[in-house]
Amino acid sequence: TVRVKLYKGNVIVVGRKSPFSLYDKVIASFENDKGLYNQADAGGFIKLQALRLRTLGVNRYKKTFS
């Protein structure tokens, strides 16, 4: 079930519900997940993303100034 709002030619999703949803409010909140999520894991993800972006920046710099 999807609830939408129609306004001046736009369609905005304002809610959705499914008996097959993978969303778990307990896990998504990261507050009382009973240890399912380790916030230290975010540091590794951030480092990997930063490496990718630094590499992209270096390659663009080389192409621009070569």
C-alpha positions as CSV (number, residue, x, y, z in Angstrom):
1,T,0.0,0.0,0.0
2,V,1.4,3.4,-1.0
3,R,-0.1,6.7,0.1
4,V,0.6,9.6,-2.2
5,K,-0.1,13.4,-2.2
6,L,-1.1,15.0,-5.4
7,Y,-0.2,18.7,-5.7
8,K,0.0,20.8,-8.9
9,G,1.0,18.0,-11.2
10,N,3.4,16.4,-8.7
11,V,3.1,13.0,-7.0
12,I,4.8,12.8,-3.5
13,V,5.0,9.5,-1.6
14,V,3.9,10.2,2.0
15,G,3.7,6.6,3.2
16,R,4.1,3.0,2.3
17,K,3.3,-0.3,4.0
18,S,4.0,-3.9,3.0
19,P,3.7,-7.2,4.8
20,F,7.0,-8.2,3.0
21,S,9.0,-5.1,4.0
22,L,12.7,-5.6,4.9
23,Y,12.6,-2.4,7.0
24,D,13.2,-3.0,10.7
25,K,12.6,0.0,12.9
26,V,14.9,-1.4,15.6
27,I,17.8,-1.8,13.3
28,A,17.2,1.5,11.4
29,S,17.2,3.6,14.5
30,F,20.8,2.5,15.5
31,E,19.8,3.2,19.1
32,N,18.5,0.1,20.7
33,D,19.6,-2.5,18.1
34,K,21.0,-4.9,20.8
35,G,24.5,-4.8,19.2
36,L,23.5,-5.5,15.6
37,Y,25.3,-2.4,14.4
38,N,28.8,-1.4,15.4
39,Q,29.2,2.3,14.8
40,A,33.0,1.8,14.5
41,D,32.2,0.1,11.1
42,A,31.2,3.5,9.7
43,G,34.9,4.6,10.0
44,G,36.0,1.9,7.5
45,F,33.3,2.8,5.1
46,I,34.2,6.5,5.3
47,K,37.9,5.7,4.6
48,L,37.0,3.6,1.6
49,Q,34.8,6.3,0.1
50,A,37.4,9.0,0.8
51,L,40.1,6.8,-1.0
52,R,37.8,6.5,-4.0
53,L,37.2,10.3,-4.1
54,R,40.9,11.2,-3.6
55,T,41.8,8.9,-6.5
56,L,39.1,10.4,-8.6
57,G,40.4,13.9,-7.7
58,V,44.0,13.0,-8.5
59,N,43.0,11.5,-11.9
60,R,41.0,14.6,-12.8
61,Y,43.9,16.9,-11.7
62,K,46.3,14.9,-13.9
63,K,44.0,15.2,-16.9
64,T,43.5,18.9,-16.5
65,F,47.1,19.9,-15.9
66,S,48.9,17.4,-18.1
